[in-house]
Amino acid sequence: MTMFSELITSAVSDLRHGGFIKDANELQHLADFALDQSLSAGNRKDAFEQIAMRCHVKWLGEFYLSHLSQKAWWGRLEKLGRSAKKNSRSI
């Protein structure tokens, strides 16, 4: 989960830096749910799946972040999406 936590922190920070505050807050909220061990496995799994869905080029990937190249942003989203899917399967 450490890698996931690092990836989510980075993505949320990038979104906030780019001015996408609402999306950053939603992503952080989902991550908080996904990592909350007191929640049911189903709720946590759903949160991880919601994060993975947002890591698509047609969702968060469409945002322009002036401090990153499009390739770098997509690469970060791809890593986060893979990590979310992996964590979802392990619940």
N, C-alpha and C positions, 0 to 999 in steps of 0.2 A: 504493500500500500504506500510505502514511502515514495516510490517513483510516481505513482498516481498523484499523491499530494503535491509533489514538486511540479508536476505538469499542470495540474489544475491551478495552482498558485500563479504560475507563469502566465497561463492563458487569461486568467481573471485580470492580472496586472496589465497585460497587453491590451485587453479590451477597455479597461479603465483609461489607460494612457491614450487610446485612440478616441475616447469620448463616448464609448458604447456602455454607459453606466448601467442601464437597465439590463442589458444582456449579461454584463459582468456579474451583476447581483443575482440574476436567475441561475447562472452557472455555479456561483458560489453556494447558493441555496441548495441546488441539487447535489453538489459535492458534500455539503454538510449532512444531508439526508443519507447519501450513499455510505458515508464513513461512520454514521451513528450506529454503534453496535447494539444499542437498546431497541432499535426498530426491528420490525419483522424482516425476515430474509426477502420476502416478496417486495416490500417497500424499498429496501436497499437495492435489490436487483433492478427494479423499475427505474430508480434514480440513475444507476450506472448506465442503463440502456438509453435513458433520455439524454444523458451527457454524450454518449456515443453518437446518437442521431444528430446532435447539434454540431458535431465535428465534421460535417459534410461540407464540401465546397459550395453547395447550394444553400447553406444555412450560415454558420459563422464564417465560412470561407469566403463569402461574398463581401465581407467588410474590408474596407481599405484602411490599413494601419500605416501611417506615414513613417513610423520608426522601424518597420520591417518590410522586407521584400515580400511579394505575394508568395514566392516559393518558400521562404522561411516560415511564413504564417501557416501555409498549408501543411508544411512538414510538422510543425508543432501540433496542429490539429490532428493530423494523422496519428502521431504518437499518442496523443491524449485519447483519441478514439479507440485505438488498439488496447491501451491500458484499461480503459473503462470496460470494454468487451471482455477482456481477460478477467478482470475482477468480478464482473457480472456472472461469468461462468463458474467462478470458484465459490460462489455463495451456496 
